[in-house]
Amino acid sequence: MPSFLDIDFPCLLASVLFFTSDLLVLVGHSRMNAANNGADFKTWKELDPEYIEEEWRRRAEARGYNSSALFLGAFAWFSLSIPILNIAWILSSGGKRRIGLHVAIAALAIGSSISELIARLMILGMENIGLWLARDWNLDNWVSSDTSNDGMGWRVLEVAYMMSHGIILWVDAFEWLALFGIFVLIYISMVADGCSSAGEMNFSMRWAKLGLVVGALSLLAFVADVLRFVSWRTWSIVRMFVMVVNTLILFPIWLIWLGRQLPMIRSNYENAQSKERVPLNSSNTAHEASSIVVADVGREVT
């Protein structure tokens, strides 16, 4: 029975990064909402300059939390690819069983991890530039020649901010769809193998079922991302709820559970592969020895 210290490091790292980044997101949103002075969504849609300026002030106050969350989240998704690739390789017996299914798992893991890494770093850069513009640049008076503030700069900044986030909106949506696909394919692979085959190393079936729950919630998050254009406030709340339940609670538990299993399963798999190569090496040695004997006999005859 493995101890708590016998845990796969990439799994532990990914779980800590996911938990910390999502916790920072919640803290940042809480601070921004606490500083909201009662302005509503309609005021934001009207691009009221005073409201937008106040919104950027709140974003500046939460900058430390949001920037840290984006940075940690980027590397959380990148580190996730390592344990997922381990799972795909072991379940496929080194690429010998159901190659297409396990290649799909690996492709989804690599594609979602790299795209999410790039997307979050892009958001981090855009938000920092936006905060710099809001702090140091003239956004109050662009049109009028007098000293009155037309607020055109604040409107342009907010529209550019929304457009830049729209560029990576579907990247964020794809991450949830990719997670759904990964968990479903892992479960299908384990059901096809049989979770209680004697003499074989296997992942826990209860762990795979927990992955299905995480996958179902990930699919709900994908739907919420798509439907935010129908009702932004309603589906943003749904997405936030899924994030809390999924990536703050269930997903780290799934990763820790995986990390407890992976070292022993990987060790058993490597030992099994080594034993399979021994007879082949022995037969090669015997063949080489017989070749030497035949060569010696041939020299004596000549």
C-alpha positions in Angstrom: 0.0 0.0 0.0 1.7 3.3 -1.1 2.2 6.0 1.5 1.1 9.6 1.0 4.7 10.5 0.1 4.7 7.9 -2.7 2.9 10.3 -5.1 3.8 11.1 -8.7 5.3 14.6 -8.7 3.8 15.9 -12.0 0.3 14.9 -10.6 1.0 16.6 -7.3 2.3 19.7 -9.1 -0.7 19.9 -11.5 -3.2 19.5 -8.6 -1.5 22.3 -6.5 -1.3 24.6 -9.5 -4.9 24.1 -10.5 -6.2 24.5 -6.9 -4.1 27.6 -6.3 -4.9 29.3 -9.6 -8.6 28.8 -9.3 -8.6 30.0 -5.6 -6.8 33.2 -6.7 -9.4 33.7 -9.5 -12.2 33.5 -6.9 -10.4 35.9 -4.5 -9.8 38.3 -7.4 -13.5 38.2 -8.5 -14.6 38.6 -4.8 -12.4 41.7 -4.4 -13.8 43.2 -7.6 -17.4 42.5 -6.7 -16.9 43.9 -3.2 -15.6 47.2 -4.7 -18.5 47.4 -7.1 -20.6 50.4 -6.2 -23.9 49.1 -7.5 -23.4 49.6 -11.2 -25.2 47.0 -13.2 -24.6 45.1 -16.5 -26.7 47.6 -18.4 -24.4 50.4 -17.5 -21.5 48.4 -18.7 -23.2 47.7 -22.0 -23.8 51.4 -22.5 -20.0 52.0 -22.3 -20.4 54.6 -19.7 -16.9 56.2 -19.4 -17.1 56.8 -15.6 -18.2 53.2 -15.0 -15.4 51.8 -17.3 -12.8 53.9 -15.5 -14.0 52.6 -12.2 -14.0 49.1 -13.6 -10.3 49.4 -14.6 -9.5 50.8 -11.1 -11.1 47.6 -9.6 -9.1 45.5 -12.1 -5.9 47.2 -11.0 -6.7 46.4 -7.4 -7.1 42.7 -8.2 -4.2 42.7 -10.6 -1.9 40.7 -8.3 -4.5 37.9 -7.8 -5.5 37.7 -11.5 -2.0 37.8 -12.9 -0.8 35.1 -10.5 -3.9 33.0 -11.3 -3.2 33.3 -15.1 0.5 32.5 -14.7 -0.1 29.5 -12.4 -3.0 28.3 -14.5 -0.9 28.3 -17.7 1.7 26.0 -16.2 -1.1 23.9 -14.5 -2.5 23.0 -17.9 1.0 22.4 -19.3 2.0 20.1 -16.5 -1.3 18.2 -16.9 -0.1 16.7 -20.2 2.6 14.6 -18.5 0.3 12.4 -16.3 -2.2 12.1 -19.1 0.5 10.9 -21.5 1.6 8.3 -18.9 -2.0 7.0 -18.6 -2.4 6.7 -22.4 1.0 4.9 -22.7 0.3 2.4 -19.9 -3.3 1.7 -21.0 -2.1 1.1 -24.6 0.6 -1.3 -23.3 3.3 0.8 -25.0 1.3 1.4 -28.2 0.2 -2.2 -28.7 -3.6 -2.0 -27.9 -6.3 0.3 -29.3 -3.8 2.6 -30.8 -6.4 5.0 -32.2 -8.2 5.5 -28.9 -5.0 6.2 -26.9 -3.5 8.4 -29.6 -6.7 10.5 -29.3 -6.2 10.8 -25.6 -2.6 11.9 -26.1 -3.6 14.4 -28.9 -6.3 16.0 -26.7 -3.9 16.3 -23.8 -1.1 17.9 -25.8 -3.4 20.1 -27.8 -5.4 21.4 -24.9 -2.3 21.9 -22.7 -0.3 23.8 -25.2 -3.2 26.0 -26.5 -4.2 26.8 -22.9 -0.6 27.7 -21.9 -0.4 30.1 -24.9 -3.9 31.5 -24.3 -3.4 32.3 -20.6 0.0 33.9 -21.3 -1.7 36.0 -24.0 -4.4 37.1 -21.6 -1.8 38.0 -19.0 0.1 40.2 -21.4 -3.1 41.9 -22.7 -4.4 42.7 -19.2 -1.1 44.1 -18.1 -0.9 46.4 -21.1 -4.5 47.5 -20.6 -3.8 48.4 -17.0 -0.8 50.4 -18.0 -2.9 52.3 -20.6 -5.6 52.9 -18.0 -3.0 54.3 -15.5 -0.6 56.4 -17.6 -2.3 57.3 -20.9 -4.8 60.0 -21.8 -8.2 58.3 -22.2 -10.4 61.2 -21.0 -10.3 63.7 -23.9 -9.9 62.6 -27.5 -12.5 64.6 -29.5 -13.3 67.9 -27.8 -10.8 70.7 -28.0 -11.7 72.1 -24.6 -11.0 70.7 -21.2 -14.2 68.6 -21.1 -13.8 64.8 -20.8 -15.5 62.9 -23.6 -14.3 59.5 -22.3 -13.7 58.2 -25.8 -10.5 56.6 -24.8 -12.1 54.6 -22.0 -14.7 53.3 -24.5 -12.1 52.2 -27.0 -10.0 50.6 -24.3 -13.0 48.5 -23.0 -14.0 47.5 -26.5 -10.4 46.4 -27.3 -10.3 44.6 -24.0 -13.5 42.6 -24.8 -12.3 41.9 -28.4 -8.9 40.6 -27.2 -10.7 38.2 -24.7 -13.0 37.1 -27.5 -9.9 35.9 -29.5 -9.2 33.3 -26.9 -12.8 32.6 -25.9 -13.0 29.4 -27.9 -9.6 28.3 -26.7 -11.1 28.3 -23.1 -14.2 26.5 -24.4 -12.0 23.9 -26.2 -10.1 23.1 -22.9 -13.4 21.9 -21.3 -14.4 19.9 -24.4 -10.9 18.3 -24.4 -11.2 17.4 -20.8 -14.5 15.7 -21.4 -13.1 13.7 -24.3 -10.0 12.7 -22.3 -12.0 11.4 -19.3 -14.6 9.6 -21.5 -11.8 7.9 -23.5 -9.9 6.8 -20.4 -13.1 5.2 -19.0 -13.8 3.5 -22.3 -10.3 2.1 -22.4 -10.5 0.8 -18.9 -13.9 -0.8 -19.4 -12.6 -2.5 -22.6 -9.6 -3.9 -20.7 -11.5 -5.1 -17.7 -10.7 -3.4 -14.4 -10.1 -6.7 -12.5 -7.9 -8.7 -14.8 -5.7 -11.0 -12.7 -2.0 -10.4 -12.7 -2.2 -7.0 -14.5 -1.7 -3.6 -13.1 -4.8 -1.4 -13.4 -6.1 1.9 -12.4 -9.0 2.1 -10.0 -12.4 2.0 -11.6 -13.8 4.3 -9.0 -11.1 6.8 -10.0 -12.2 6.4 -13.6 -15.8 7.1 -12.6 -14.8 10.2 -10.8 -13.1 11.2 -14.0 -16.5 10.8 -15.8 -18.1 13.2 -13.3 -15.3 15.7 -13.9 -15.8 15.2 -17.7 -19.6 15.7 -17.4 -19.0 19.0 -15.5 -16.4 20.0 -18.1 -19.0 19.5 -20.8 -21.4 21.7 -18.9 -18.7 24.3 -18.7 -18.3 24.1 -22.5 -22.1 24.6 -23.0 -22.0 27.6 -20.5 -19.1 29.2 -22.5 -21.1 28.8 -25.7 -24.4 30.1 -24.2 -22.9 33.1 -22.6 -23.7 35.0 -25.8 -27.4 34.3 -25.1 -27.4 35.4 -21.5 -23.9 36.6 -20.4 -24.7 37.0 -16.7 -26.6 33.8 -16.2 -24.2 31.5 -18.0 -21.2 33.2 -16.5 -22.6 32.3 -13.1 -23.0 28.7 -14.2 -19.5 28.6 -15.5 -18.1 30.0 -12.3 -20.0 27.4 -10.3 -18.6 24.6 -12.5 -15.1 26.0 -12.0 -15.5 25.9 -8.2 -16.8 22.4 -8.1 -14.7 21.0 -10.9 -11.2 22.5 -11.0 -11.1 23.7 -7.4 -12.4 20.4 -5.7 -13.0 17.4 -7.9 -10.1 17.7 -10.5 -7.4 18.1 -7.8 -8.8 15.1 -6.0 -8.7 13.1 -9.3 -5.1 14.2 -9.8 -4.0 13.3 -6.3 -5.8 9.9 -6.6 -3.9 9.3 -9.9 -0.6 10.3 -8.3 -1.1 7.7 -5.6 -1.6 5.0 -8.2 0.8 6.0 -10.9 4.2 5.2 -9.4 3.3 1.6 -8.5 1.5 1.0 -11.8 4.3 2.5 -13.8 6.9 0.4 -11.9 4.9 -2.8 -12.5 4.4 -1.9 -16.2 8.2 -1.3 -16.6 9.0 -4.6 -14.9 6.6 -6.5 -17.1 8.1 -4.9 -20.2 11.6 -5.9 -19.0 10.5 -9.5 -18.5 9.1 -9.7 -22.0 12.4 -8.7 -23.4 14.4 -11.3 -21.5 13.4 -14.4 -23.6 14.1 -12.4 -26.8 17.6 -11.4 -25.6 18.3 -15.1 -24.5 17.3 -16.4 -27.9 19.5 -13.8 -29.6 22.4 -14.9 -27.4 21.9 -18.5 -28.3 21.7 -17.7 -32.0 25.0 -15.8 -31.8 26.6 -18.7 -29.9 25.5 -21.2 -32.5 26.8 -19.0 -35.3 30.2 -18.9 -33.6 30.3 -22.7 -33.2 29.4 -23.2 -36.9 32.1 -20.7 -37.9 34.8 -22.6 -35.8 33.8 -25.9 -37.2 34.1 -24.5 -40.7 37.6 -23.3 -40.1 38.7 -26.7 -38.7 37.3 -28.5 -41.8 39.2 -26.1 -44.1 
